[in-house]
Amino acid sequence: MNQPHAPVFAPAPNRRLDLAEAFFWFLDHTSPMNFMVIAEGRGPLDDAALRAALTRAQREHPLLRATIAINPEQRLIWVPTDAPMDYLVRAVESDWQTPLAEALIQPFPLSDAPLVRVIRLNQTDGRWVVALIFHHSAGDGRSGCRLLAEILANTANPDRPATPHPGYPPLHTLYPPVYADAEVIQNFKAQRKIELQRYGAFEELPGFNRRAPVRQPHLQTLRLEPEPLERLTQRCRAAGATVHGAISAAQLLAVYGAFGDAAPHTLGLTTPADLRGYLREPLDADSPLLCATMVTSVYRIAPDTEFWALAREISGDLKRQMQRGDGNLFFELFPPLAEFPATPEGIAGFARMMENAPQVSMSSNVGRLAPLPAATPFQVEALSFALSPMFSHVLFNAVSTFNGRMTLNINFDAARLPLEQARSIITDLAATLARVAAGSD
């Protein structure tokens, strides 16, 4: 356990949003970028106990008692709130993905409080799903999954006294000092421009409509059971690649296949990455916090692209970029959003800037999640997360492993990526992973 940090709201409850938090606030007002953590379970989960555990979680975690407002200078600030989390209970047949996909894109208006909502879906076969939906400025996948596990464990331990978390300081204050150097920042921008243009412009997938006026959110879930997952892990080790590299390679090859021709194509891949290991002092995931960044690479895919070579290249690119500080410097690629006016004009200016974002697919892997910290009368079969893709994303693949079983939650917008095209990409991705895990690639 790390030493506690200064509380988020000390000494005054009006801390300005930092670079990362402000970026996601503006992005969410341009194209919803909420994220969701999901528990799938069966057995007796008492609703009153769950509500009590949610109330206790708010007492313990600062960003569950916070909202975002605007100060007199039109800048974004955190302010405390006593508002309880919205809690919705619905009965469903077996399709829990559709209502969650629809709920995920619902925005958090300015001063909406707090910045997390709760949905419980009770299925007719006795199974249930509990999801926390976050405004991304208030958390990330790793801390969100840990929070949900804690809440579920606390339903079975209602007498445990609340132990308030001290909160965290602004993320950018924990960056190594080198990343504040103007020359380092300029060199990073120049280097990124060269690397991202090495194969020419990112290519747009035929049929993809980033300017669709409406949204048709979809969520499709894939699983890798313990035995094939272990085989995949072993094959990755033998090939010198990471599991994330292998999943991302399968995803890029599936997107490439959707072009439907034999020509080479230039595709972008963006990985949301955890910054916790790249700070002046370590941060844990004990309480919700936005501690994520984004790293983009470009690949030239052709009919003769070899799977393991691509998986190794993706694995090496991510490691190299994070080690040289690309993750810490990502938010320097944009105007200083902490100084951007949070006005309709400021949001419109940000939206115009983001219209130039290249088309990419997203692949995020929070890795192996810890089991619940206490015994419960019910069983949690899967713990995972999902994220709403923005207008330039083909799809968003959110990956997690819980109790030896991997879940891939793939979100896409059928108003932008036609449904049959999306399903074909996901089918190809799943088939490639199955072949690789079986050793028949």
Buried (B, 14 or more C-beta within 10 A) or exposed (E): EEEEBEBBBEEEBEBBBBBBBBBBBBBBBBBBBBBBBBBBBBEEBBEEBBBBBBBBBBEBBBBBBBBBBBEEEEBBBBBBBEBBBEEEBEEBEEEBBEBBBBBBBEEBEEEBBBBBBBBBBBBEEEBBBBBBBBBBBBBBBBBBBBBBBBBBBBBBBEEEEEEEBBBBBBBBEBBEEEBEEEEBBEEBEEBBEEBBEEBEEBBBBEBBEBEBEEBBBBBBBBEBEEEBBEBBBEBBEEBEBBBBBBBBBBBBBBBBBBBEEEEBBBBBBBBBBBBBEBBEEEBBBBBBBBBBBBBBBBBBBEEEBEBBEBBBBBBBBBEEBBEEBBBBBBBBBBBEBBEBBBEEEBBEBBBEEBEEBBBBBBBBBBEEBEEBEBEBEBEBBBBBBBBBBBBBBBBBBBBBBBBEBBBBBBBBBBBBBBEEBBBBBBBBBBEBBBEBBEEEB
